[in-house]
Amino acid sequence: MTTGSLQRGGARLRQFLPAAVWRHVRALGTGVIAPIRFSLLTGHWKSSLATSARAADGSALPWYTYPAIDFLAQRDFSKCDVLEFGGGQSTLWWSRRARSVLTIEEDPAWAMRIMPQMGANVSLHHVPADYETRDIGPIRDLIAAGPNRKFDVVVVDGHLRRELAALAFELLAPGGAIILDNAEGYGFYDEIAARNCRRVDFFGFAPGVVMRHCTSVVFVEDCFLLRPDIPIVTIDGDRRDAAA
């Protein structure tokens, strides 16, 4: 159901109801329709049933919060190299948008499961996480041996998160962005609080998840994600830009 049809239906109903009754009907309708509509339009309902992050059309979504997904979806990553710690639906999402994606996954079974789904621009590697020593040396060696030493986007959504958040600053290209998922935990705040950087928090629900959490975008100085000419999504997904 589109916003326009809801508005037209509400306007017709309002004509036949006393003002006092209409206020109560509208309040009740908003309380019932809004969460259902949100779940259907975002794919939250579909994600819950599929136990994986999906859009309303069934395509893959990152397991970030919806405000973060909406923010990122309007940006152009076609010339960007993405480094991702923790792979899955997000890898499929990034592979459709970025020039290249390097994904490092700690779970061997999960890496084998998602490997066949990856696009040609994705390089997926399994690197075990050593939670006793918290050594990320093998990850450093893997990245150093690859074609890219700097990345436009670095996503920390798995593995040794605090250590990899620190590494992300070393690997970040000028004007790039670090994405920290579940940013309210894992020592992320302590790691970045004293750094010379900026942080934007996107707090909200995520696909198929009942509790809200935070996905944060961190950048140093300027960031290509903050360009003022990026289109703004309006009602029902329409885009508004300078040419409109």
C-alpha positions in Angstrom: 0.0 0.0 0.0 1.5 3.3 -1.1 1.6 6.5 0.9 -0.8 8.1 -1.7 -3.4 5.4 -1.3 -3.3 5.6 2.5 -3.7 9.4 2.4 -6.6 9.2 -0.1 -8.3 6.5 2.0 -7.9 8.5 5.2 -9.2 11.7 3.5 -12.4 9.8 2.4 -12.9 8.3 5.8 -12.5 11.6 7.5 -15.4 13.1 5.5 -17.9 10.7 7.1 -16.7 10.8 10.7 -17.1 13.4 13.5 -13.8 15.1 14.3 -13.5 13.5 17.8 -14.1 10.1 16.4 -11.7 10.6 13.5 -8.9 11.6 15.9 -9.2 8.2 17.7 -9.5 6.2 14.4 -6.5 7.9 13.0 -4.4 7.3 16.1 -5.4 3.6 16.2 -4.8 3.2 12.5 -1.3 4.8 12.8 -0.4 2.5 15.7 -1.4 -0.6 13.8 -0.6 0.2 10.1 2.8 1.9 10.6 4.7 -1.1 12.1 3.1 -3.5 9.6 4.0 -1.2 6.7 7.5 -0.8 7.9 8.0 -4.5 8.2 6.7 -5.1 4.6 8.4 -2.2 2.9 11.8 -2.8 4.5 11.8 -6.6 4.2 11.9 -7.0 8.0 9.1 -9.6 7.8 10.8 -11.5 5.0 14.1 -11.4 6.8 12.5 -12.8 9.9 11.0 -15.8 8.0 14.2 -16.4 6.0 16.5 -15.9 9.0 18.8 -13.8 6.8 18.9 -10.1 5.9 16.7 -9.5 2.9 15.0 -6.5 1.2 11.3 -6.6 0.3 12.2 -8.0 -3.1 14.3 -10.8 -1.5 17.7 -9.4 -2.5 20.5 -9.4 0.1 20.9 -6.7 2.7 23.7 -6.1 5.1 22.8 -6.8 8.7 23.3 -3.2 9.6 20.5 -1.0 11.0 17.9 0.2 8.5 18.9 3.9 8.9 22.5 3.0 8.0 21.4 0.9 5.0 19.2 3.7 3.7 22.1 6.1 4.1 24.6 3.9 2.3 22.1 2.8 -0.5 22.1 6.4 -1.9 25.9 6.5 -2.2 28.0 5.6 -5.3 30.6 2.9 -4.6 31.3 1.9 -8.2 34.9 3.2 -7.9 35.4 2.0 -4.4 37.5 -0.9 -2.9 35.8 -2.4 0.2 37.4 -4.4 3.0 35.0 -6.3 5.1 35.7 -8.2 8.3 32.8 -10.6 8.6 31.0 -11.8 5.4 27.5 -12.9 4.4 24.5 -11.1 3.0 26.5 -7.8 3.3 29.2 -9.2 1.0 26.5 -9.8 -1.7 25.2 -6.3 -1.2 28.6 -4.7 -1.5 29.6 -6.8 -4.5 26.7 -5.3 -6.4 27.9 -1.8 -5.7 31.7 -1.7 -5.2 34.6 -2.1 -7.6 36.1 -4.8 -5.4 35.4 -6.5 -2.1 37.9 -8.2 0.1 36.1 -10.2 2.8 37.8 -11.9 5.7 35.7 -14.4 7.6 36.6 -16.2 10.8 34.1 -19.1 10.6 35.3 -21.8 8.1 31.9 -23.4 7.7 30.2 -20.1 7.0 33.0 -19.1 4.6 32.4 -22.3 2.6 28.7 -21.8 2.7 28.7 -18.3 1.2 31.6 -18.8 -1.2 29.5 -20.1 -4.1 27.3 -17.0 -4.0 30.1 -14.5 -4.3 30.5 -12.4 -7.5 33.7 -12.1 -9.6 34.7 -8.9 -7.8 34.8 -10.6 -4.4 37.9 -12.1 -2.8 36.8 -14.2 0.2 39.3 -15.6 2.7 38.9 -17.6 5.9 41.3 -16.5 8.7 40.7 -18.0 12.1 40.3 -15.6 15.1 42.7 -16.2 18.0 40.7 -15.0 21.0 43.4 -15.9 23.4 46.3 -13.9 22.0 44.0 -11.5 19.9 46.7 -11.5 17.3 45.7 -10.0 13.9 49.1 -10.7 12.3 47.7 -13.2 9.8 45.1 -10.6 8.6 47.8 -8.0 8.2 49.9 -10.5 6.2 46.9 -11.4 4.0 46.1 -7.8 3.2 49.8 -6.9 2.6 50.0 -9.7 0.0 47.0 -8.4 -1.9 46.7 -5.8 -4.7 45.1 -3.2 -2.4 46.8 -1.6 0.6 44.2 1.1 1.2 40.4 0.8 1.1 37.6 3.4 0.5 35.3 1.5 2.9 36.4 -0.7 5.8 33.6 -2.7 7.5 34.1 -4.2 11.0 31.3 -6.7 11.6 33.1 -9.8 12.9 36.4 -11.3 14.0 38.4 -9.4 16.6 36.4 -6.3 16.3 38.3 -3.8 18.6 41.7 -4.8 17.1 40.4 -4.6 13.6 38.8 -1.2 14.3 42.3 0.1 15.1 43.7 -1.6 12.0 40.9 0.0 9.9 42.4 3.5 10.5 45.7 2.3 9.0 44.1 0.9 5.9 41.6 3.7 5.2 42.1 5.6 2.0 41.9 9.4 2.1 38.3 10.5 2.3 37.1 7.0 3.1 34.8 5.6 5.8 34.9 2.9 8.5 31.6 1.2 9.2 31.3 -0.3 12.7 28.3 -2.6 13.2 27.0 -3.2 16.7 28.9 -0.1 17.6 27.5 0.1 21.0 29.6 -2.9 22.1 32.9 -4.8 21.4 35.1 -1.9 22.8 34.5 0.2 19.7 33.8 3.4 21.7 36.9 3.0 23.8 39.0 2.4 20.6 37.9 5.5 18.7 36.9 8.0 21.5 40.4 9.5 21.7 41.2 9.5 18.0 41.1 12.4 15.7 38.0 11.3 13.8 34.3 11.9 13.4 31.4 9.5 14.0 27.8 9.3 12.8 25.6 6.8 14.6 22.6 5.1 13.0 20.5 3.6 15.7 17.5 1.5 14.9 16.2 -1.9 13.9 18.0 -4.3 11.6 16.6 -6.9 9.2 14.8 -9.7 11.1 16.1 -8.5 14.5 13.8 -7.7 17.4 16.2 -5.4 19.3 17.6 -2.1 18.1 21.3 -1.6 17.8 23.8 0.9 16.4 25.7 1.0 13.1 28.3 3.8 13.1 30.1 5.5 10.2 33.5 6.8 11.2 35.7 9.1 9.1 38.8 11.2 9.4 38.6 14.8 8.1 36.4 14.7 5.0 34.4 11.7 3.6 33.0 11.0 0.2 29.8 9.7 1.9 29.0 13.2 3.0 28.9 15.0 -0.4 26.0 17.5 -0.5 24.9 16.5 -4.1 23.9 12.9 -3.1 20.2 12.4 -3.8 17.8 12.4 -0.9 15.1 9.7 -0.8 11.6 11.1 -0.4 8.2 9.4 0.0 7.9 5.8 -1.3 11.6 5.8 -2.4 11.4 8.6 -4.9 14.7 10.5 -5.3 15.2 14.2 -5.0 18.4 15.7 -6.4 19.6 19.0 -7.7 18.0 18.4 -11.2 14.5 17.8 -9.8 
